[in-house]
Amino acid sequence: MTTYDAVLFLSFGGPEGPADVMPFLENVTRGRGVPHERLLSVAEHYQHFDGVSPITAQNREVIAALEALLAAEGPKLPVYFGNRHWKPYLEDTLRAMADDGVKNALAFVTSAFSSYSGCRSYREDIARAQAAIGPHAPQVHKLRVFFDHPLFLEAVTDRVRSAVAQAPADAALVFTAHSVPISMASTSRYEAQLRAAAAIVARNVGREHFDLVWQSRSGPPSVPWLEPDIGDHLRALHAGGTKNVVVSPIGFLSDHMEVAWDLDEEARVIAAGLGLGYVRAGTPGTHPAFIAAIRELILEQVDSAPRRALTVFGEGTCSADCCPAPARPAAARPTA
C-alpha cells in the first residue's frame, strides 16, 4: 500500500485583480484560437467584481477548514494549493512539494462529477507538470469523483433546504450545472451523475419533482451543448404558470464567477423581468459536511476506509481511460 505524505488541492484558478484578467483568460484559451473579442466580453464580467474571481479566496477558505480538520482528526498531512490557469500554478506547487521532500501525494480536484474538463484534463495537467519537473516530481494520485458521497450531498441538501425555507411552498426546484458540448457529455457520466445527485437532494428536501438545467455555455451556436439553458428554462416556467423558483447550482462547489455572474446577475435579472420570485441556494463552500467528505476521500486511500456512496454507479478511483477527450471543433469559454 502506498504511503502518502501530502494532499494537493487542485483547482481552476482565477484573476485576483484587474491586471490579471486578460492574462488569465489567455492562459485558459491558449492554443484554441479564441477571438480577442470573445475574451473581452468575458473580461467584462470580471470587471463587475473589480477584476477578482471569488474562486481563489474561497478555495483558500476550504483549504484552511480542511487543514484544521486534518490537524484535529487526522491524517496529519500538509495541504498544498495549485491551480491550472493562475497563481499558484500547479507546476510551481509541485516543485515546492518536491523541494519539501514530498514523494507521494493525493490530489483533491474541485469537481464532484466526471467529465473530460472536470476530471481527465486535470490528470493531464498533473502529468505535464511532472514531466517539466523531471524525475524528482512527486507521484500524484487523484481522489475519486464524489458526486454521490453522502456527506457532500448532505452539504448540498442543507444549502437547498435553507433556500426552500425562504421561498413560497409552490416554488419550483431547479438544479443547474455547467453546460458542456454534447460530444464531451457523451464521453462520461456527467449528466447521469448530476441527475442522480439532484434526485437525492430533491428527495431529501421533500420534493418529488425537480428540473436539471444548464448554464454558462459558450462556443458557436452550431456546436450542440447540453440544454435547456437556465434563462430559457426560467422563461418556460413562467409561461407555464410558475410564480417562484429555487435554483441550486449543484454542479459547483463554491460561489465563484459563474455562480456570482451567471446566476446572481443574469438569471436573477431574467427572473425579475418575468416577475418570478427567485431564491438561489448556496454552494457547499466550507460547510462542515463537505470538509468531512474530503477527509473521508483521503482516508479511503490512506487507511483503506470504506468507500461511501449513495448510488450504484460504481465509480472508484479514476481508471486510465476515464473521461476521454472529445473532438474539439471550437473553443469553450473559460470558466472560473
N, C-alpha and C positions, 0 to 999 in steps of 0.2 A: 504493500500500500504506500502511495506517495505521501511524503511528509511535506506539508505546505507551511511556508513561513511568512506569507503576506497576502493581503487582499488588494486587488486592483479594481477601483471603482471607475468604470469606463463609460463615458457619455459623449454627447454630440459636440458640445461647446457652443459658445455664443459670444457676441461682442460685449465689451464692458465699457464702452464709451463711443461717442460719435466717430472718432477717427478709426475705430476698429471695424465699423460696419462693412464698408466696401472690401477691405482685405479679407474679412471673414467670409463674405459671400463669394469672393473669388476663390478662396480655398475650397469651399463647398462644391463649386461648379467647375473647377479646373478640369480641362480636357473634354468638356461636354458641349462646347460650342454654344453656350447660353448667350443670347444677345445682351449687350450692355444695358439696353433699355429695360429689359426684364429685371436685371439686378437693381436698377434704380427704383423700380416700382416696389420691389421687396424692401429695399433700404428705407423707403418712406415709412413703412410700418415701424421699424426700429426707432426712427426719429421721433415718433409719438411718445417713446419711452426714453428720451434723451440718449438714444443710441445704445441702450443697455438691454440685453436679453436677460430675463429673470433666471434663466436656467442655471447659470454658474453659481450664483448665490444660493439658490435653492438646493442644488446638489451639495454644496458645502454644508448646509444645514443637515441634510440627510446623513452625510459622512460623519459629522460631529455626533449625531444621535447614535449612529452605528458604532462609532469608536467607544462611546460611553457604555453601550450595552455589552460590547465585547470585553471591555475592561472589567465590567461588573460580573458578567456571567460566563465569559469565555466563548470560544477560544481566544486567547490573548494574542491576536495577530495585528500588526500595523496595517493601516489602510492608506493606500496611495491613490491619488486622483489624477486621471488622464483623460484627455479629450481627443476626438478625431480631427476637429477642424479649428480649434482655437486653444489658447493657453489655459491650463498647462497641457502641452501637446503630448500625445501618447508616447512618441519616441523619447522625448525628454524625460518623461516619468519612468519609462523602462530603464533608461540609462541611470537615473538616480537609484532605482531599485537595485540594479546590478552593482553600483558603487557601494550600496549599503550591504551587499552580500546576499541579497535575495536570490534563491535558486529556483523555487517553485511557488507560483502564485495562483490564486483563484481569482477569476475575473467576474465581477458582477456588472452586467451590461444593463443600461437603463431602458430596457424594452421587455415588457412582460410577455409579448406574443411573437410567434415565429413569422419571419418573412426574410427575404434577402436583405433588405435595408436595415432591419432590426436585429438580425442575427448573424448570418454568414458574412456580411460585409465587415462587421466588427472583427470577426476572426481573421479576415484577410488583412485588415489594418494591423492587427497584432503581428501577423506573420511578416508584413513588410517592415514594421519597426524592429522586430527581432533580427531580420536579415541585415538591416542598416547598422545595428549594434554589433553583430557578429557572435562568435561562439560563447561569449560571456553573458549574453542576454538571458534573462530569466525564462524558464518554461512557464507557460500560462495556460491554465485550464479554465475554460469558460463554464460558469454555472448554467444550469438548465433554464429554459423559459419557465415562467412561474405564474402564468395566467390563471391556473386553477389551484394555486396554493391557498389553503383555507384562510390563512392569516392575511394574505394580500386581498382576498375577496372580502374579508371582514372589514378591512380598512375602507375599501370602496363602498361596501354596504353602509358603513357608518356615515360616510360623506353623503350618500344618496338619501339615507333616512333623514338627515338633518335638512336637506333641501326639500324633500317631500313635506316635511313638517311646516315649511314656510309657504307652501303653495296650497291653493284650494284642493279639496278632495278629488275634483274632477280633472286635475292636471294630467296631461299625457306624459308618459315617461319615455324619454328619448336618450339613447346612448350614442355617443359619437366616437370615431377613431379616425386617424389619418387615412385618407383615401390613398390607394396605390394603383398603378396600372393593372389591368386585368391580367396582363402577361406575368406580372410579379405575383399577384394573388394566386395564380394557377400553379405556382411552384412551391407553395407552402400551405399550411393550415391556418393562415392568418384569419380569414373570415370566419371559419368554423370555430376557432378558439374564441374569437370575440363574441360570437353569438352564444356560445356555451357559457362564457363568463357573465354576459349580460343577463342570461336567463336565470342564473343562480342568484345574482344580485336582486333582480326583479322579484323573484320568489321570496328572498329574504325580507324585502320591504312590503310584502303582501300584495304584490301586483301580478295579475295573471297576464297582462298584455304589456308589451314594450315594443319600441322600434329601434333598430340599429341602422344608423345612417353614417354619412362620411363627411369629412371636412378637409380643407386645405389642399385640394387637388391642384395640380399645375400641369404644364405641358400643353401642347397644341390640342385643340378640340378633336382633331382627327384620331387621337390616341385614346382608346376607351379606358376609363378608370372605374373603380367601384362607385356605384351610385345607389340611392339619391344623395345629393349634397344637402347639408343641413339647412341652407337657406331655402332651397326648393321644397324641402320637407316641411318647413315651418309654413310656407305658403299653402301647401296641400292640406296640412292640418287645419289651418284657418278656413280654407274653402269647404272643408268637411264639417265645420261647426265647432271645432275645438276652441276653447277660450283661454286655456292656461297650459303651460308646458314646463316640465322639469328636464333639464339637459345635463347628462352626466358624461364627461369626457373620459370614458373608461379606458381608452387607448393611450392615455397619457399619465405619467407618474407625477408630474409637477405642473404648476400653473405657469408654464413658460410661454414663449411668444405666440405659439399657435393656439393656445387657450386664451391668453390675455387679449390678443387681437381678433382672431377669427371667431371666437365665441363671445367674449365680453364686449367687443366693439361691433363687428359686422353682424353677427347673428342677433345680438341684442337690439341693434337698430332695426333690423328687419322685423323682429317680433313687435317692437314698439310701433312701427309703422302700420302693422296689421291689427294692432290693438290686442295682441296676445300677452297675457301675463307670462313672465319669463323668470325662472329661477335656475341658476347654474350651480350644480353640485361641485364641491371641491375635489381635487385630486388627492391621492394618498399622501404625498409630501412626507412630513415627519410623523405621521400617525404611528403610535406605538406598535400597532399590529403589523404594519408594513415593515418597520425596522426589525421586528421579531421575525418576520418572514425571511428577510435577508439573512439573518443569523442562522435560521434553520436550513437555508440552502447551503450555507457554508458548512454546517455540521454534517450534512449529507456526505460531503467529501472528506472532511477532517476526521469524523468519528463514525462514519458509516451509519448515521442516524436514518431512521425510516423515511422514505420519500412520501410526503403527504400531498394528496391531490384529490380534487372533488370531481374529476371527470375520469373517463376511461380512455382518453386519447393515447396514453402510453408514452408521452414524450419524457425521456430521461435526459441525460446529458446529450449534447449535440453530436449527431453522427457525422462522419466525414463528408457525406453527401447531402446534408440537410440544406434546405432553402437555396437551391441553386439559382444563379443569376439568370434573370430573364433576358430576352433580347431587349436592347435599349434603343428604340428608334428616335427618342428625343429626350432632352434633359428634363429632370424634375426640378421643381422649385426647392430651394434649400429650406431645411426645417431646423428650428430651434426655438 
